[in-house]
Amino acid sequence: MLTPYRMDTNSLYLTEQLNLLGVDVIFKSVVGDDLRRLVAAAQHALFRSDILIFSGGLGPTEDDLTREAVAESLSLTLRRDGAQVAALHARAASDNAGSLRVLRKSGFKIIGTEISFAAARKGEIEETILRLD
């Protein structure tokens, strides 16, 4: 569900970074967590653009369908590759209990913390670093 209560800082940041690289951003689409609509938006985007960037929006939530929608729009089957999984790491703001809960539920283990810059917060934050075991 899309609401006016969250600002879309992800696409603004990505647009700025792409512009700095000389990439003109022509279209942006925001689609709620509905598989049919996400697949339709992805298929439409494939016809209108040379570069596509998909973001899960608010981050790793339990209802995020980004992977499934991209795979379906490209007629691909998702599979879990053990060698690739072993190399997966994640970061979340240490005060973001929701993201940390979802990551731990997905099999990630906390391996440390680090202070880093968060563009959306316009400052340094403590991030928790996790590895998928």
C-alpha positions as CSV (number, residue, x, y, z in Angstrom):
1,M,0.0,0.0,0.0
2,L,1.3,3.4,-0.9
3,T,0.7,6.2,1.6
4,P,1.8,9.9,1.9
5,Y,3.6,9.1,5.2
6,R,6.9,7.9,3.8
7,M,9.2,10.0,1.6
8,D,10.7,8.3,-1.4
9,T,14.4,9.2,-0.6
10,N,15.7,6.0,-2.3
11,S,14.8,7.1,-5.9
12,L,16.0,10.6,-5.3
13,Y,19.4,9.4,-4.1
14,L,19.7,6.9,-7.0
15,T,18.7,9.6,-9.5
16,E,21.3,12.0,-8.1
17,Q,24.1,9.3,-8.3
18,L,23.1,8.2,-11.8
19,N,23.1,11.9,-13.0
20,L,26.6,12.3,-11.5
21,L,27.6,9.4,-13.7
22,G,26.1,11.0,-16.8
23,V,23.0,8.8,-16.9
24,D,19.7,10.7,-17.6
25,V,16.8,9.3,-15.6
26,I,13.8,9.5,-17.7
27,F,11.2,7.4,-15.9
28,K,10.5,6.4,-12.3
29,S,7.7,4.1,-11.2
30,V,6.4,3.4,-7.7
31,V,4.3,0.3,-7.4
32,G,2.8,-1.2,-4.3
33,D,3.3,-4.8,-3.2
34,D,1.1,-6.5,-5.7
35,L,2.7,-9.2,-7.8
36,R,0.5,-8.7,-10.9
37,R,1.1,-4.9,-10.9
38,L,4.8,-5.2,-10.3
39,V,5.2,-7.7,-13.2
40,A,3.2,-5.4,-15.5
41,A,5.3,-2.4,-14.5
42,A,8.6,-4.4,-15.0
43,Q,7.5,-5.6,-18.4
44,H,6.5,-2.1,-19.5
45,A,9.8,-0.7,-18.2
46,L,11.7,-3.3,-20.3
47,F,10.3,-1.8,-23.5
48,R,10.9,1.8,-22.6
49,S,14.4,1.9,-21.0
50,D,17.9,0.7,-21.6
51,I,18.8,0.5,-17.9
52,L,16.4,-0.8,-15.2
53,I,17.0,-0.5,-11.5
54,F,14.7,-2.2,-9.1
55,S,14.5,-1.3,-5.4
56,G,12.4,-3.1,-2.8
57,G,11.4,0.3,-1.5
58,L,11.4,0.5,2.2
59,G,13.9,-2.4,2.5
60,P,13.7,-6.0,3.4
61,T,10.1,-6.4,4.5
62,E,8.3,-9.7,4.7
63,D,5.8,-8.7,1.9
64,D,8.4,-7.5,-0.6
65,L,7.8,-9.1,-4.0
66,T,10.6,-7.4,-6.0
67,R,12.6,-10.6,-6.7
68,E,9.5,-12.6,-7.7
69,A,8.2,-9.9,-10.0
70,V,11.5,-9.3,-11.8
71,A,12.0,-13.1,-12.2
72,E,8.5,-13.5,-13.6
73,S,8.8,-10.5,-15.9
74,L,12.0,-12.0,-17.4
75,S,10.5,-15.5,-17.5
76,L,13.2,-16.7,-15.0
77,T,12.9,-19.2,-12.1
78,L,14.4,-18.2,-8.8
79,R,16.7,-20.7,-7.2
80,R,19.0,-20.6,-4.2
81,D,22.7,-21.2,-4.9
82,G,24.6,-22.2,-1.8
83,A,28.0,-20.8,-3.0
84,Q,26.4,-17.5,-3.7
85,V,24.5,-17.4,-0.4
86,A,27.7,-18.0,1.5
87,A,29.1,-14.7,0.2
88,L,26.0,-12.7,1.1
89,H,26.3,-9.8,3.6
90,A,23.7,-7.2,4.7
91,R,23.7,-3.9,6.5
92,A,20.9,-2.3,8.4
93,A,20.8,0.8,10.7
94,S,21.3,-0.5,14.2
95,D,18.1,1.3,15.3
96,N,16.0,-0.3,12.6
97,A,14.6,-3.2,14.6
98,G,12.2,-4.2,11.8
99,S,14.9,-4.7,9.2
100,L,17.1,-6.5,11.6
101,R,14.3,-8.8,12.6
102,V,13.5,-9.7,9.0
103,L,17.2,-10.3,8.2
104,R,17.7,-12.6,11.3
105,K,14.5,-14.4,10.4
106,S,16.0,-15.0,6.9
107,G,19.1,-16.6,8.3
108,F,21.5,-13.7,8.7
109,K,23.7,-13.6,11.7
110,I,25.2,-10.4,13.2
111,I,28.9,-10.1,12.8
112,G,29.6,-6.6,13.9
113,T,28.8,-2.9,13.7
114,E,30.3,0.1,11.9
115,I,29.7,3.8,11.7
116,S,28.9,4.9,8.1
117,F,27.1,7.7,6.2
118,A,23.4,7.3,5.5
119,A,22.3,9.5,2.6
120,A,18.6,9.3,3.6
121,R,19.4,10.5,7.1
122,K,22.0,13.0,5.9
123,G,24.5,11.9,8.5
124,E,26.5,9.1,10.1
125,I,24.7,6.2,11.8
126,E,25.6,2.9,13.4
127,E,25.0,0.0,11.0
128,T,24.8,-3.6,12.0
129,I,26.6,-5.9,9.6
130,L,25.2,-9.4,9.0
131,R,26.2,-12.5,7.1
132,L,24.0,-15.2,5.7
133,D,24.9,-18.5,7.3
